[in-house]
Amino acid sequence: MAFTAHGDNWSGMTTNKDQVSIRSFVFPDDYAEVYDLWSRAGAGLHVGRSDSPEEIFKKLQRDPDLFLVAEANGQIIGSVMGGFDGRRGIVYHLGVEFAYRRNGVGRLLMEALEQCLREKGCLKSYLLVTKDNLEAIQFYESSGWERMELYIYGKELG
Ligand SMILES: CC(C)(COP(=O)(O)OP(=O)(O)OC[C@H]1O[C@@H](n2cnc3c(N)ncnc32)[C@H](O)[C@@H]1OP(=O)(O)O)[C@@H](O)C(=O)NCCC(=O)NCCS
């Protein structure tokens, strides 16, 4: 499958018939559809308090162009949320509708996000995957992401 990228327009074919295009997430119009997709994506995508409309709106004040959706036939079939803090990139909530998996949609979303991060001057990006999420591990390792032997620390601040 060949995908093309022209500036901000990413598009390609999946299942030989559906045209897939990548665009920025639009708030609030896309919120319910994307939240629904996340909720049905499986255990690898944890939906939490940072996914409320208020928190998503807050996130979009910073990186509105790094939250991407994939569309086919007028339906959102995948999404990914990126961030850039001026030093490193971060990837959250990559998810593709079950019916469209293994058709290159996840790869297309990640290629588009990686290009957006590159254009902002980002030299390296991180992402988090739970140890039991074998499909995501295989997905990322098949597209150049390397596992880092580090502990991830977290602290609740709010
Ligand atoms: C991970 C996910 C986003 C992949 O999306 P996708 O559109 O199916 O992935 P692609 O079709 O672009 O896959 C590209 C390559 O990744 C690898 N890959 C993807 N899914 C795989 C799986 N289930 N098992 C093994 N390899 C896989 C393959 O090498 C694949 O190429 P191929 O189909 O030509 O063999 C999707 O499975 C998903 O939404 N999972 C649930 C949510 C989740 O866990 N997200 C990650 C959070 S960290």
PDBQT file of the ligand as one rigid body, heavy atoms in Angstrom, charges set to zero:
ROOT
HETATM    1  C1  LIG A 201      -1.654  -0.795  17.501  1.00  0.00    +0.000 C 
HETATM    2  C2  LIG A 201      -2.678  -0.353  16.424  1.00  0.00    +0.000 C 
HETATM    3  C3  LIG A 201      -2.865   1.157  16.515  1.00  0.00    +0.000 C 
HETATM    4  C4  LIG A 201      -2.100  -0.722  15.051  1.00  0.00    +0.000 C 
HETATM    5  O1  LIG A 201      -2.939  -0.140  14.047  1.00  0.00    +0.000 OA
HETATM    6  P1  LIG A 201      -3.090  -0.804  12.604  1.00  0.00    +0.000 P 
HETATM    7  O2  LIG A 201      -3.724   0.186  11.715  1.00  0.00    +0.000 OA
HETATM    8  O3  LIG A 201      -3.758  -2.123  12.718  1.00  0.00    +0.000 OA
HETATM    9  O4  LIG A 201      -1.563  -1.035  12.198  1.00  0.00    +0.000 OA
HETATM   10  P2  LIG A 201      -0.959  -1.140  10.728  1.00  0.00    +0.000 P 
HETATM   11  O5  LIG A 201      -1.913  -1.829   9.826  1.00  0.00    +0.000 OA
HETATM   12  O6  LIG A 201      -0.487   0.202  10.301  1.00  0.00    +0.000 OA
HETATM   13  O7  LIG A 201       0.285  -2.097  10.997  1.00  0.00    +0.000 OA
HETATM   14  C5  LIG A 201       1.591  -1.833  10.499  1.00  0.00    +0.000 C 
HETATM   15  C6  LIG A 201       2.478  -3.015  10.866  1.00  0.00    +0.000 C 
HETATM   16  O8  LIG A 201       2.567  -3.146  12.294  1.00  0.00    +0.000 OA
HETATM   17  C7  LIG A 201       2.617  -4.552  12.646  1.00  0.00    +0.000 C 
HETATM   18  N1  LIG A 201       1.376  -4.912  13.353  1.00  0.00    +0.000 N 
HETATM   19  C8  LIG A 201       0.246  -4.167  13.503  1.00  0.00    +0.000 A 
HETATM   20  N2  LIG A 201      -0.667  -4.824  14.231  1.00  0.00    +0.000 NA
HETATM   21  C9  LIG A 201      -0.126  -6.005  14.560  1.00  0.00    +0.000 A 
HETATM   22  C10 LIG A 201      -0.579  -7.131  15.309  1.00  0.00    +0.000 A 
HETATM   23  N3  LIG A 201      -1.808  -7.169  15.858  1.00  0.00    +0.000 N 
HETATM   24  N4  LIG A 201       0.246  -8.188  15.435  1.00  0.00    +0.000 NA
HETATM   25  C11 LIG A 201       1.468  -8.192  14.874  1.00  0.00    +0.000 A 
HETATM   26  N5  LIG A 201       1.983  -7.150  14.145  1.00  0.00    +0.000 NA
HETATM   27  C12 LIG A 201       1.188  -6.072  14.003  1.00  0.00    +0.000 A 
HETATM   28  C13 LIG A 201       2.692  -5.304  11.313  1.00  0.00    +0.000 C 
HETATM   29  O9  LIG A 201       4.068  -5.399  10.974  1.00  0.00    +0.000 OA
HETATM   30  C14 LIG A 201       1.960  -4.350  10.378  1.00  0.00    +0.000 C 
HETATM   31  O10 LIG A 201       2.320  -4.529   9.018  1.00  0.00    +0.000 OA
HETATM   32  P3  LIG A 201       1.570  -5.695   8.165  1.00  0.00    +0.000 P 
HETATM   33  O11 LIG A 201       0.093  -5.590   8.434  1.00  0.00    +0.000 OA
HETATM   34  O12 LIG A 201       1.949  -5.355   6.751  1.00  0.00    +0.000 OA
HETATM   35  O13 LIG A 201       2.139  -6.992   8.654  1.00  0.00    +0.000 OA
HETATM   36  C15 LIG A 201      -4.039  -1.071  16.615  1.00  0.00    +0.000 C 
HETATM   37  O14 LIG A 201      -3.808  -2.450  16.754  1.00  0.00    +0.000 OA
HETATM   38  C16 LIG A 201      -4.845  -0.586  17.789  1.00  0.00    +0.000 C 
HETATM   39  O15 LIG A 201      -5.636   0.357  17.686  1.00  0.00    +0.000 OA
HETATM   40  N6  LIG A 201      -4.675  -1.240  18.972  1.00  0.00    +0.000 N 
HETATM   41  C17 LIG A 201      -5.471  -0.914  20.168  1.00  0.00    +0.000 C 
HETATM   42  C18 LIG A 201      -5.059   0.379  20.816  1.00  0.00    +0.000 C 
HETATM   43  C19 LIG A 201      -3.658   0.347  21.318  1.00  0.00    +0.000 C 
HETATM   44  O16 LIG A 201      -3.231  -0.573  21.979  1.00  0.00    +0.000 OA
HETATM   45  N7  LIG A 201      -2.906   1.405  20.980  1.00  0.00    +0.000 N 
HETATM   46  C20 LIG A 201      -1.521   1.568  21.371  1.00  0.00    +0.000 C 
HETATM   47  C21 LIG A 201      -1.458   2.338  22.629  1.00  0.00    +0.000 C 
HETATM   48  S1  LIG A 201       0.246   2.476  23.146  1.00  0.00    +0.000 SA
ENDROOT
TORSDOF 0
